[in-house]
Amino acid sequence: MQHGPAVRRRKLGAELRALRAEARLTSGEAARLVGWHQSKISRIETGTSGVKPADVRLLLDAYGVSDPRLRDLMLVLAGSDENTGRHHWWHAYRGILPPDYSDFISLESQADAMRTLETSVVPGLLQTPEYARAVTRAATRGLDDAGLDALVEVRLARQKVLRADPPLEFSAVLDEAVLRREIGGPEVMARQLERLVEAARLPQVRLQILPFGAGAHVGVTGSFVIFSFSSTPDLDVVVLDHLTSSLHLERKEDLQAYAEAFNSLQIQALSPEDTLDYLAGTVVGG
């Protein structure tokens, strides 16, 4: 298990190595094209040293990579997505966003699909403003009102990925405890449940409730998120959140284990259709 920057370096190096191979270049030939020593190419490809965004651009040009989305993703993995040539919306909040959270938003903004198990709260992409404020306030004791407002703005702005073109494909399994834990009071919860009903009807959202009756399940150890990149599956990553940091898992064995765990949870959970009926009944019944 590693923190984000180390994972990004290794993934970036592996992807640059694959792009070099696709361009039918040896490491020596690539080095000569960009005016470097071969050892620098080797250090970058093995993830033993970092790489500047300008150097990543040089390599991508040398390898003939023109896909703008892939180029942006490579620069995000370099750890300097603000240097991609575009101003991403979350840069305005750099002063208040912890590095782990910025990493998470970067991955979320670039991913094609996101799978998540939530055992305590509604996923951020589906939260109402009032619910988001209550959750953020509970998680950031001592934060002043201005800081709280900014973090809520960030959480709501993240939801734009569900309306992008193409939208993020979002699959979520929610433990029933998420619905039963009253956050923000009855009125806030009522509006949040209505929002879940709306979200469950979106074609890009697959929402499933894991009822208490399902008993023990593989997700009892905690929530997790799997980000997937359809054009570059080697960049897929699992993110585990902790109180003061996040862990990123990128080994194939870890990715497979979490993908299998999520598939198992989906089988145990209510179907999307039954989930929608369940949520609608909860909204009506209170």
Secondary structure, DSSP 8 states (H G I E B T S, - for coil): -B-HHHHHHHHHHHHHHHHHHHTT--HHHHHHHHT--HHHHHHHHTTSS---HHHHHHHHHHTT---HHHHHHHHHHTT-GGGSSS--GGGGGTTTS-HHHHHHHHHHHH-SEEEEEESSS--GGG--HHHHHHHHHHHSTT--HHHHHHHHHHHHHGGGGGGSSS--EEEEEEEHHHHHS--S-HHHHHHHHHHHHHHHTSTTEEEEEE-GGG-S-GGGG--EEEEE-TT-GGG-EEEEE-SS-EEEE-SHHHHHHHHHHHHHHHHHS--HHHHHHHHHHHHHH-
